[in-house]
Amino acid sequence: MGRGVTPLRELAHARAGDKGGVADLTVVAFDDEGYCRLQRQLTSELVMRHFTDLPVTRVDRYELPQLRSLKFVMHDALGRGVTSTLSLDPHGKALSSCLLSVELPDESR
């Protein structure tokens, strides 16, 4: 971890799901302050860049403020789907763990 950054796993936990080739990752902030930071910094573009090794064609972000959550829908992230691939554990649960390694720049107060 570099200086001046905070790993996402210190601000939130993640849940995942998958359907066909789509991975659905939901990041849930531990508190209101963390959620505000995620709203500002955790963008669809950042998530797409984090998964450049996957064939993701688009990432949609949905805000769920009442749950302090951001939901990311990663299109084509799983190729033709988990049941038709020979890759080891390419589905959402593994991807949500990978997403928690994102480092967000610290903000000056």
C-alpha positions in Angstrom: 0.0 0.0 0.0 1.4 3.4 -1.0 1.4 6.4 1.2 -1.6 8.7 1.1 -4.1 6.0 0.1 -6.8 3.9 1.9 -7.6 0.4 0.7 -11.3 0.1 0.0 -11.5 -2.8 2.4 -11.0 -0.3 5.3 -14.1 1.6 4.3 -16.5 -1.1 3.2 -17.3 -4.7 2.5 -18.5 -6.2 -0.7 -21.2 -8.6 -1.9 -21.4 -10.2 -5.3 -23.6 -12.1 -7.7 -23.4 -13.2 -11.3 -25.9 -14.1 -14.0 -24.6 -15.3 -17.3 -21.7 -13.1 -18.3 -22.6 -10.2 -15.9 -21.0 -9.7 -12.6 -22.8 -7.7 -10.0 -20.6 -6.2 -7.2 -22.1 -4.2 -4.3 -19.9 -2.2 -2.0 -21.4 -1.4 1.4 -19.7 1.4 3.4 -19.2 0.8 7.1 -20.5 4.3 8.0 -21.9 7.5 6.5 -18.6 9.2 6.1 -17.2 6.3 4.2 -20.2 6.2 1.9 -19.8 9.9 1.0 -16.2 9.2 0.1 -17.2 6.2 -2.0 -19.7 8.3 -3.8 -17.0 10.8 -4.7 -14.1 8.4 -5.6 -15.4 4.9 -6.5 -16.5 5.5 -10.1 -17.5 3.1 -12.8 -14.4 4.1 -14.7 -12.2 3.2 -11.7 -13.9 -0.2 -11.4 -13.4 -0.9 -15.1 -9.7 0.1 -14.9 -9.3 -2.2 -11.9 -10.5 -5.2 -13.9 -8.6 -4.6 -17.2 -7.7 -8.3 -17.4 -11.4 -9.1 -17.8 -13.4 -8.6 -21.1 -15.6 -6.0 -19.4 -17.5 -3.9 -22.0 -19.3 -1.5 -19.6 -19.7 -0.9 -15.9 -22.9 0.7 -14.6 -23.0 2.3 -11.1 -26.1 2.5 -9.0 -26.3 4.4 -5.8 -28.3 3.1 -2.8 -27.8 5.8 -0.2 -30.4 4.3 2.2 -28.1 1.2 2.4 -24.8 3.2 2.1 -24.1 1.1 -1.0 -22.9 1.4 -4.5 -23.8 -1.4 -6.9 -21.6 -2.0 -10.0 -22.9 -4.1 -12.9 -20.0 -5.3 -15.0 -21.2 -6.3 -18.4 -19.4 -9.3 -20.1 -17.0 -9.6 -17.2 -17.6 -13.4 -17.1 -17.4 -14.1 -20.8 -20.2 -16.5 -21.6 -20.9 -17.2 -17.9 -19.6 -19.3 -15.0 -21.1 -22.5 -16.3 -19.4 -22.3 -19.7 -15.8 -21.4 -18.7 -12.8 -23.4 -17.8 -11.4 -20.5 -15.8 -11.0 -21.1 -12.0 -13.6 -19.2 -9.9 -14.2 -16.3 -12.3 -17.5 -15.3 -10.8 -18.6 -12.5 -8.6 -17.4 -13.7 -5.2 -13.8 -13.7 -6.3 -14.3 -10.3 -8.1 -15.7 -8.7 -5.0 -12.6 -9.6 -3.0 -10.5 -8.2 -5.8 -12.4 -4.9 -5.8 -11.7 -4.4 -2.1 -8.0 -4.1 -3.0 -8.7 -0.8 -4.8 -6.7 2.0 -3.2 -8.5 5.4 -2.9 -6.4 8.5 -2.5 -6.7 10.1 0.9 -8.6 13.4 0.9 -7.2 16.5 2.7 -9.5 17.6 5.5 
